Amino acid sequence: MNTSSVLSTTAVAQKSRTKTTVTKSVVGFISDSSCGLEHMAGMNEKDCTLMCAKNGKFVLADRDRKIVYQLDQAGQEKAREFAGQKVKITGRIAGKTIRVTAIEAAT
């Protein structure tokens, strides 16, 4: 077995794994899976988000890019205190799902 080919294959595998675990931050609003980017008319965002999340889940609504991200279980627990607020979420993004490591208020 050629040792150099084993080493280069391992290096390639490690390099490709690193790409998928990059941590990023996204700014948006904590919303719910029913309303997504827009809430019901006549309700404030916090009340609407909390009411609708009872039958759904919390999401991050990036209104600038028109993208709604699903939040993992850790994100569901952390999002409640930020319902309806603009936040910065840090975590790993896979498609339209964020594996949340932190949520903080954004300005």
C-alpha positions as semicolon CSV with decimal commas, in nm:
position;residue;x (nm);y (nm);z (nm)
1;M;0,000;0,000;0,000
2;N;0,132;0,341;-0,093
3;T;0,161;0,558;0,221
4;S;0,146;0,888;0,030
5;S;-0,193;0,803;-0,124
6;V;-0,334;0,718;0,219
7;L;-0,212;1,047;0,362
8;S;-0,350;1,254;0,076
9;T;-0,689;1,081;0,095
10;T;-0,704;1,151;0,468
11;A;-0,609;1,515;0,413
12;V;-0,885;1,554;0,153
13;A;-1,143;1,395;0,384
14;Q;-1,042;1,626;0,670
15;K;-1,052;1,930;0,443
16;S;-1,406;1,847;0,319
17;R;-1,532;1,791;0,675
18;T;-1,400;2,131;0,780
19;K;-1,616;2,305;0,517
20;T;-1,942;2,163;0,652
21;T;-1,872;2,262;1,013
22;V;-1,801;2,631;0,956
23;T;-1,975;2,847;1,213
24;K;-2,156;3,153;1,074
25;S;-2,376;3,431;1,207
26;V;-2,708;3,534;1,055
27;V;-2,915;3,839;1,150
28;G;-3,294;3,826;1,135
29;F;-3,608;3,814;1,347
30;I;-3,726;3,533;1,572
31;S;-4,058;3,436;1,418
32;D;-4,267;3,120;1,401
33;S;-4,310;2,854;1,136
34;S;-4,670;2,960;1,064
35;C;-4,601;3,328;0,994
36;G;-4,244;3,312;0,865
37;L;-4,149;3,649;0,718
38;E;-4,475;3,834;0,799
39;H;-4,705;3,831;1,101
40;M;-5,081;3,873;1,119
41;A;-5,204;4,229;1,080
42;G;-5,299;4,398;1,405
43;M;-5,074;4,193;1,634
44;N;-4,734;4,287;1,767
45;E;-4,454;4,056;1,661
46;K;-4,377;3,913;2,005
47;D;-4,738;3,816;2,085
48;C;-4,797;3,670;1,740
49;T;-4,473;3,471;1,749
50;L;-4,543;3,324;2,093
51;M;-4,905;3,240;2,006
52;C;-4,823;3,074;1,672
53;A;-4,515;2,890;1,805
54;K;-4,743;2,694;2,041
55;N;-4,864;2,498;1,735
56;G;-4,539;2,523;1,540
57;K;-4,177;2,610;1,594
58;F;-3,955;2,913;1,625
59;V;-3,765;3,014;1,310
60;L;-3,523;3,286;1,205
61;A;-3,675;3,514;0,942
62;D;-3,405;3,688;0,736
63;R;-3,631;3,954;0,584
64;D;-3,353;4,114;0,377
65;R;-3,279;3,792;0,190
66;K;-3,637;3,656;0,217
67;I;-3,516;3,331;0,378
68;V;-3,670;3,146;0,671
69;Y;-3,427;2,925;0,863
70;Q;-3,540;2,634;1,080
71;L;-3,376;2,616;1,424
72;D;-3,250;2,297;1,587
73;Q;-3,372;2,188;1,933
74;A;-3,114;2,403;2,114
75;G;-3,232;2,699;1,906
76;Q;-3,596;2,630;1,993
77;E;-3,517;2,658;2,363
78;K;-3,305;2,974;2,328
79;A;-3,540;3,151;2,084
80;R;-3,838;3,186;2,318
81;E;-3,686;3,475;2,514
82;F;-3,621;3,664;2,188
83;A;-3,966;3,615;2,029
84;G;-4,038;3,890;1,775
85;Q;-3,698;4,054;1,823
86;K;-3,412;4,120;1,585
87;V;-3,127;3,883;1,673
88;K;-2,792;3,752;1,561
89;I;-2,778;3,373;1,561
90;T;-2,444;3,197;1,551
91;G;-2,422;2,833;1,451
92;R;-2,369;2,586;1,170
93;I;-2,593;2,628;0,867
94;A;-2,695;2,325;0,664
95;G;-2,935;2,424;0,387
96;K;-3,208;2,619;0,564
97;T;-3,147;2,477;0,911
98;I;-2,924;2,633;1,176
99;R;-2,758;2,425;1,450
100;V;-2,763;2,708;1,704
101;T;-2,472;2,776;1,937
102;A;-2,574;3,129;2,044
103;I;-2,854;3,384;2,008
104;E;-2,810;3,749;2,103
105;A;-3,001;4,070;2,048
106;A;-2,901;4,258;1,733
107;T;-2,919;4,629;1,664
